[in-house]
Amino acid sequence: MAEFLDTQGVSYYLKKLINNSNDKLYLISPYLQFNNQLKLSLEDRHKFSIDIIVIYGKVSDINPEDSTWLQSMPGIKLLFHKDLHAKCYFNEKEAIITSMNLYMFSQQNNVEMGIYISKEKDEELYKQLAVEVDRIKRGSEHRTISVQKVENKKIETSKDQLIAQPTEPNRTRPFGGKYLSATALSKELGISSKDLTQKIEKLKWIEKKNDEWVLTSLGKSKGAEMKKGQYGDYIAYPETIIRELI
């Protein structure tokens, strides 16, 4: 029978699932950022040449440090699925379905939950999940890793560029890239606009003045800007801010 996991349980069983992998290991998460413990566990499994597949869904999420590390791990196959929102971790005998991304901030700061499934104890459920994992895999595309280095204040990238950059640097916006309204941002995160507003207020990026939400100095430092829209002024957030909100 499936077992419920709280935040600590998800982290514990994820590490256990990776360490117990002897044949195959699938890590499915829209956002990626590998902490040191997960890297050590994956490096150990990598030595045994097991089938390791990482499926993710956000191109801009892989940071240069993780890109360099992934390049040193040729046995890890990286796949991209543009519509991915599911989080699932799976090996030949057990699986975890969870709210937790494979992302350091989520593992350290968020309240998460999940379900642990054992093939031995719940074979039918495990098989159903295996079919869906295979479907996600078939719908994904292979991605190669490129390393982004910052030297002498210049950004150097390889021709096969994975980390998204603006085609023309925006000199008035140090954050560059795409900006999202609160509504669009809440859809990206899969939460309601109300919950997003409460979250951002708690982070002290916005505050209410005269019944209107305005940016604080901290919010501006995150790259958020006030914009004029069809129905009045609104706050726009750089797409890169998503990783701080998951």
Buried (B, 14 or more C-beta within 10 A) or exposed (E): EBBEBEBEBBBEBBBBBBBBBEEBBBBBBBBBBBEEEBBEBBBEBBEEEBBBBBBBBBEBBBBBEBBEBBEEBEBBBBBBBEEBEBBBBBBBBBBBBBBBBBBBBBBEEBEBBBBBBBBEEBEEBBEEBBEBBEEBBEEBEEBEBBBBEEEEEEEEBBEEEBBBEEEEEEEEEEBBBBBBBBEBBBBBBEBEBEEBBEBBBEBEBBEEEEEEBEBBEEBEEBBBBEEEEEEEEBBBBBBBBBBEBB
